[in-house]
Amino acid sequence: MKVGINTKLPIWYHPIYTDGIHPEARFPRERYVSLINRLINSSVSGKFVFNEPAKATRDQLIIGHDQRYVDDFLAGKLTEKETKRIGLTPWTEDIIPRTLHLMGGAIAALDHVIEYSGIAGNMAGGTHHAHYDFGSGYCIFNDLAVCALMALEQYNLQRVVILDFDVHQGDGTATILQNVERALTISLHCQTNFPFRKAVSDHDIVLPAGADDRDYLEKVAHCINIAKQFNPDLILYQAGVDGLSTDSLGKLDVSRGGMDKRNKMVFDMIVDHTIPTVVFMGGGYSKPISHTIDAFCDLFTAAADANIRFTSVLDE
């Protein structure tokens, strides 16, 4: 492992993250391009290095997914029922390369923190509703599960934590990794939200609808303590911001400040224990979408600041 190479936060992004979703899809595709434009034109732009991801390969996808499902998707042969369950419809011809680049961004960020330590991010993803042999809830393949299995099986890490703070349970991640003892799944989510048939994570920490900053941050602290006790070699942080009070799908009452505090609590733990970490965007569906963009800007800014501190610790 090389350390101290660069204090700037590496982020993977591709224009197809936006362009690969049909303009008429019931999904706020503009959040990706809006976010990168905001970061590039902000006063903190110098804290980031933006990279364009390659496509994930079939061999990488089948680490966490059924070969039949992968092959049918790549060949454009999923049934209408299967595509409807995923959403993002109507699909464009770019849905396949979009998905491969999105997965490639997660894998590239993983490769980076394995080689250099520190923190890295993908400006998309956190596709935790994708299961072993089907997609669901805007998720086609599960980047969290694939990265966890790659870390354990190919990089020979001993323990990985998936810290999922999206407002929706990480059901796909839980089912794919349910028999993987060296991967710990922690999901903090709203009990009365999608998916309505919950899976079983290693730790499911639930919030009632309407939970505010105080309730939320208390549970966040509990999740962080669980993660620390597992003594992980890697954290995969699903940092969805759909718990915001402005979110159309969230059902919680968390402020922007509360969400920012959450991220800083996570990154403080990561820096204090020098745990390599990949950041995944997760959900965010505020109306107007600018509230989501604000929160994601806060996320990546906090990650960049933490990466500077992380690197300085390694260089001591």
C-alpha positions in Angstrom: 0.0 0.0 0.0 1.3 3.4 -0.9 0.4 6.3 1.3 0.7 10.1 1.3 0.4 10.3 -2.5 -2.2 13.1 -2.8 -4.3 14.9 -0.3 -7.0 15.7 -2.8 -10.1 13.6 -2.7 -10.4 11.4 -5.8 -13.9 11.2 -7.2 -15.1 9.2 -10.2 -17.7 10.7 -12.4 -19.0 10.2 -16.0 -21.5 12.4 -18.0 -23.4 9.2 -18.7 -24.5 9.1 -15.1 -27.0 11.8 -16.2 -27.3 11.2 -19.9 -27.9 7.5 -19.6 -31.2 8.0 -17.9 -34.2 9.0 -20.1 -35.4 12.6 -19.5 -38.9 11.3 -18.9 -37.8 8.8 -16.2 -39.2 9.3 -12.7 -35.7 9.9 -11.3 -33.9 13.2 -10.8 -31.1 12.5 -13.2 -30.0 16.1 -13.2 -28.6 15.8 -9.7 -25.3 14.2 -11.0 -24.4 17.0 -13.5 -25.7 19.7 -11.2 -23.5 18.3 -8.4 -20.3 18.1 -10.3 -20.8 21.6 -11.8 -21.4 22.9 -8.3 -18.2 21.4 -7.0 -16.1 22.4 -10.0 -17.3 26.0 -9.7 -17.1 26.2 -5.9 -14.4 27.8 -3.7 -13.4 24.2 -2.6 -12.9 22.8 -6.1 -9.1 22.5 -5.4 -9.8 19.8 -2.9 -11.0 17.3 -5.5 -9.5 15.3 -8.4 -12.2 14.2 -10.9 -11.6 10.9 -12.8 -13.6 9.2 -15.5 -14.3 5.6 -14.8 -13.9 2.7 -17.2 -16.7 0.2 -17.6 -16.9 -2.7 -15.2 -16.4 -6.1 -16.8 -18.7 -9.1 -16.8 -16.2 -11.0 -14.6 -16.4 -8.2 -12.0 -20.2 -8.2 -12.0 -20.6 -11.9 -11.5 -18.5 -11.7 -8.3 -21.8 -10.6 -6.7 -24.5 -11.5 -9.2 -26.1 -14.4 -11.0 -24.5 -15.1 -14.4 -27.8 -15.4 -16.1 -29.1 -12.1 -14.8 -25.8 -10.3 -15.7 -25.8 -11.8 -19.2 -29.5 -11.0 -19.9 -29.0 -7.4 -18.8 -25.9 -7.0 -21.0 -27.7 -8.5 -24.0 -30.8 -6.3 -23.4 -32.9 -9.3 -22.7 -34.5 -8.5 -19.3 -38.2 -9.0 -19.3 -40.7 -6.2 -19.0 -41.4 -7.4 -15.4 -37.7 -7.2 -14.5 -37.2 -3.8 -15.9 -40.4 -2.5 -14.3 -39.2 -3.7 -10.9 -35.9 -1.8 -11.4 -37.5 1.5 -12.6 -35.5 4.2 -14.4 -37.9 3.6 -17.3 -38.3 4.3 -20.1 -34.8 2.8 -20.7 -32.5 4.3 -23.3 -29.9 2.4 -25.3 -27.3 4.0 -22.9 -28.7 2.2 -19.8 -26.2 -0.6 -20.3 -23.0 1.6 -20.6 -24.3 3.8 -17.9 -24.6 0.9 -15.5 -21.2 -0.4 -16.4 -19.5 3.0 -15.9 -21.3 3.5 -12.6 -20.1 0.1 -11.4 -16.6 0.9 -12.8 -16.5 4.1 -10.8 -17.2 2.2 -7.6 -14.5 -0.4 -8.4 -12.0 2.3 -9.3 -12.6 4.1 -6.0 -12.1 0.8 -4.2 -8.9 0.1 -6.1 -7.6 3.5 -5.1 -8.1 3.2 -1.4 -6.7 -0.4 -1.4 -3.5 0.9 -3.1 -3.2 4.3 -1.4 -5.4 4.1 1.7 -7.4 7.2 2.5 -10.9 8.1 1.2 -12.3 8.1 -2.4 -15.8 8.4 -3.8 -18.0 7.7 -6.7 -20.4 10.5 -7.7 -23.3 8.0 -8.1 -24.1 4.5 -6.9 -24.9 3.1 -3.5 -27.2 0.7 -5.4 -28.3 -1.3 -2.4 -31.6 -2.5 -3.7 -30.1 -4.7 -6.3 -30.2 -8.4 -5.3 -28.2 -11.4 -6.5 -30.4 -12.2 -9.5 -32.7 -9.2 -9.9 -32.7 -5.4 -9.7 -35.1 -3.2 -7.8 -35.7 0.3 -6.6 -33.5 2.1 -9.3 -30.7 -0.4 -8.8 -29.5 -2.8 -11.4 -26.3 -4.2 -9.9 -25.1 -3.8 -6.3 -21.9 -1.8 -6.2 -21.6 -2.2 -2.4 -21.8 -6.0 -2.4 -19.5 -6.3 -5.4 -16.9 -4.1 -3.8 -17.2 -5.9 -0.5 -16.7 -9.3 -2.2 -13.8 -8.0 -4.3 -12.1 -6.6 -1.2 -12.4 -9.9 0.6 -11.8 -12.4 -2.2 -9.4 -10.5 -4.5 -7.5 -8.2 -2.2 -7.6 -10.6 0.8 -8.9 -8.0 3.3 -10.2 -9.6 6.5 -13.2 -7.5 7.5 -15.4 -5.0 5.6 -18.2 -2.9 7.0 -21.0 -1.6 4.8 -22.3 1.5 6.6 -25.6 2.3 4.9 -27.3 5.6 6.0 -29.7 5.9 3.1 -33.3 6.3 4.4 -34.3 3.0 2.7 -33.0 -0.3 4.0 -30.1 -1.9 2.0 -32.1 -5.0 1.4 -30.1 -6.2 -1.6 -26.8 -5.8 0.1 -28.1 -7.7 3.1 -29.3 -10.7 1.1 -26.1 -10.9 -1.1 -23.8 -10.8 1.9 -26.0 -12.7 4.4 -23.6 -15.7 4.6 -20.4 -13.7 4.3 -19.2 -13.5 7.9 -16.3 -11.1 7.2 -18.7 -8.5 5.8 -20.8 -6.6 8.3 -24.0 -4.9 7.0 -25.3 -2.0 9.0 -28.5 -0.3 7.8 -30.0 2.8 9.4 -33.4 3.4 7.8 -37.0 4.5 8.2 -39.0 1.5 9.3 -42.1 2.5 7.3 -40.3 3.2 4.0 -39.4 1.1 1.0 -38.7 -1.8 0.8 -41.9 -2.8 2.5 -40.7 -6.4 2.8 -37.5 -5.9 4.7 -34.4 -8.2 4.5 -32.3 -9.0 7.5 -29.0 -7.1 7.8 -26.4 -7.9 10.4 -27.6 -4.8 12.2 -30.9 -3.1 11.2 -31.3 0.2 13.1 -34.7 1.7 12.5 -36.2 5.1 12.8 -39.9 6.1 13.0 -41.3 8.4 10.4 -40.8 12.0 11.4 -37.5 11.4 13.3 -35.6 14.6 13.7 -31.9 15.5 14.1 -31.6 14.4 17.7 -33.2 11.0 17.1 -31.2 10.5 13.9 -27.8 11.4 15.2 -28.3 9.3 18.3 -28.8 6.3 16.0 -25.9 7.3 13.8 -23.6 7.3 16.9 -24.8 3.8 17.7 -24.1 2.6 14.2 -20.6 4.1 14.3 -19.9 2.2 17.5 -21.0 -1.0 16.0 -18.7 -0.4 13.0 -15.7 0.4 15.2 -16.2 -2.8 17.2 -15.9 -4.9 14.1 -12.4 -3.5 13.5 -12.8 -3.3 9.7 -10.0 -3.0 7.1 -12.4 -1.1 4.8 -15.6 0.8 5.1 -18.1 1.2 2.3 -20.2 4.3 3.2 -23.6 4.6 1.5 -24.2 8.3 2.2 -27.7 8.8 0.9 -29.3 12.1 1.8 -32.9 11.1 1.4 -33.5 11.5 5.1 -33.7 15.2 4.6 -37.0 16.9 5.7 -37.3 18.2 2.1 -37.0 14.8 0.5 -40.1 13.6 -1.4 -39.4 9.9 -0.5 -37.7 10.1 2.9 -40.4 10.5 5.6 -37.8 11.8 8.1 -37.3 15.3 9.4 -33.5 15.7 9.3 -32.0 19.1 8.6 -29.1 19.9 6.2 -27.1 20.6 9.3 -28.0 17.3 10.8 -27.0 15.5 7.7 -23.7 17.3 7.6 -23.1 16.4 11.3 -23.8 12.7 10.4 -21.1 12.7 7.7 -18.6 14.4 10.0 -19.2 11.9 12.7 -18.5 9.1 10.2 -15.4 10.7 8.8 -14.1 11.5 12.3 -14.2 7.8 13.1 -12.6 6.9 9.8 -9.7 9.3 10.4 -9.3 8.4 14.0 -8.9 4.7 13.1 -7.3 5.2 9.7 -9.8 3.0 7.9 -9.7 3.2 4.1 -13.2 4.2 2.9 -15.2 4.4 -0.3 -18.1 6.9 -0.4 -21.2 6.1 -2.4 -23.8 8.8 -3.0 -27.0 6.9 -2.4 -30.5 8.4 -2.6 -31.7 12.0 -2.6 -35.0 13.2 -4.1 -35.7 16.6 -2.6 -38.2 19.0 -4.2 -36.6 21.3 -5.3 -33.6 19.1 -6.0 -31.3 21.9 -5.0 -31.6 20.7 -1.4 -30.3 17.4 -2.3 -27.4 19.0 -4.2 -26.6 21.1 -1.2 -26.4 18.0 1.0 -24.2 16.1 -1.4 -21.9 19.1 -1.7 -21.5 19.0 2.0 -20.9 15.3 1.9 -18.0 15.5 -0.6 -16.5 18.6 1.0 -16.5 16.8 4.4 -14.9 13.7 2.7 -12.2 15.9 1.2 -11.4 17.6 4.5 -11.3 14.2 6.2 -9.0 12.9 3.5 -6.5 15.7 4.2 -6.5 14.7 7.9 -6.3 11.0 7.0 -3.3 11.5 4.8 -1.5 13.7 7.4 -1.9 10.9 10.0 -0.5 8.3 7.6 2.5 10.6 6.9 3.4 11.0 10.5 
